[in-house]
Amino acid sequence: MTGNLFGEPPNATDEAPRPDAPLAERLRPKTLDDIVGLEELLAPGRFLRNAIESDRIPSMVFWGPPGSGKTTLARIIARTTRARFVTFSATSTSIKDIKALMEEARKSRHARNAKTIVFIDEIHRFNKSQQDAFLPYVEAGDITLIGATTENPSFEVNSALLSRAKVVVIPALEREQVVTILRRALEDPSVRKFGISLTDAAVDFIAATSAGDARQALTSLQLVIETASASDQPVDTPELNTILQRRSLMYDKSGDSHFNIISALHKSIRNGDADAAVYWLVRMLEGGEDPMYLARRLVRAASEDIGNADPTALTLAISVKDAVHFLGMPEGGVALAQLVAYLAASPKSNAAYIGYGEAVHEVRQGDNPPVPLQIRNAPTGLMKDLGYGKGYQYAHDFEEQTAAMECLPDSLQGRRFYEPKEVGAEAEIRRRLERMREARKK
């Protein structure tokens, strides 16, 4: 929690960073025009720029990936607004602290018409009770709340609080934008004093491997300039690989990246794009995803999207699941890639998936009529006397292996829950079922 609401000390954001602060902190933009990558949001005449320049800041939630400029934007608001700017940390702030400061803000607004902007970085780390503590003060206009999160606010921010704030989507930086940030950093005196330069290819390599994260890119650059051997020759990509060793992948196994990339994998398989499917698979594996989780999702894809168009797909999926369990990683990754490519190339049918859903809906919403007497079992004399099994016909006694006997309750007769498609092996299943339907009519 920064400062005291009624004290005179400046906001912490006005203080110059220490000389030994990380490069990303020392080079943080100070004005709106210094920011790279938010041109669409901050162009003259746009809502966000107008709100900042006119000091009419609404409650907002900045949602974007790491290193995209969320905190920088909040600090610039702190620097340009006439409101008191207070920050909270989810790890060190109690509900008592929140309520005490909110009451100060309320009294200040009523007594002096003074505005308070509360900034919560990583708001998704605040629990429900902590978030609820802000709600009445946001609702009454006593504070303006600005939250920043890398997680989908639909899932991580209380709906009541979210309904009173504008969600501002902060896009990931493009590769060229990260290059611009790196080149600007290389011209800074604190960097030039090391006497280290980089080739264009090396700068591009850092940008490409930062996954749109400016902080990560500047951290990598700092590591390079502080550890590279002094030389008249600029640092090139091979030397970068030696210094950085291994790139950092933007992947959160429990967060938004997880759900986005598994969605991309599943939909690439559904769309028959083996190249994309293998790529997304490797993105998850290299990011540290549990290979058994991926195996389970691929078993589902084999049933949901391929089904009886290629019944062997499910068999292969189960085999690969066993292979991954048996081999472990990294060897199991090859088996997963084999399965992903096979599923993408397979003929597709969601008929079983749709049929299952229709049946579930009927069972949950329908009357659930009793089982027809003719297909009930009759192990006792009483059951036979009650008509259990009466009229049953043995399918093997008929040429088409089906009898003219209804197996659905009367109220559901004629209802189709499974409609095979005319694709792959399911086309033959469709023909067989049609032949049996015709035989039952005769």
Buried (B, 14 or more C-beta within 10 A) or exposed (E): BBBEBEEEEEBEBEEEEEEEEBBBEBBBBEEBEEBBBBEEBBEEEEEBBEBBEEEEBBBBBBBBBBBBBBBBBBBBBBBBBEBBBBBBBBEEBEEEBBBEBBEBBBBBBEEEEBBBBBBBBBBBBBEEEBBBBBBEBBEEEBBBBBBBBBBBBEEBBBEEBBEBBEBBEBBBBEBEBBBBBBEBBBEEEEBEEBEBBBBEEBBBBBBBBBBBBBBBBBBBBBBBBEEBEEEEEBBBBEBBBEBBEEBBEBBBEEBBBBEBBBEBBBBBBBEBBBEBBBBBBBBBBBBEBEBEEBBEBBBEBBBBBBBBBBBEBBEBBBBBBEBBEEBEEEEBBEBBBBBBBBBBBBBBBBBBBBBBEBBEEBEEEEEEEEEBBBBBEBEEEEBEEEEBBEEBEEEEEBEBEBBEBBEBBEEBEEEEBBEBBEBBBBBEBBEBBEEBEEBBEE
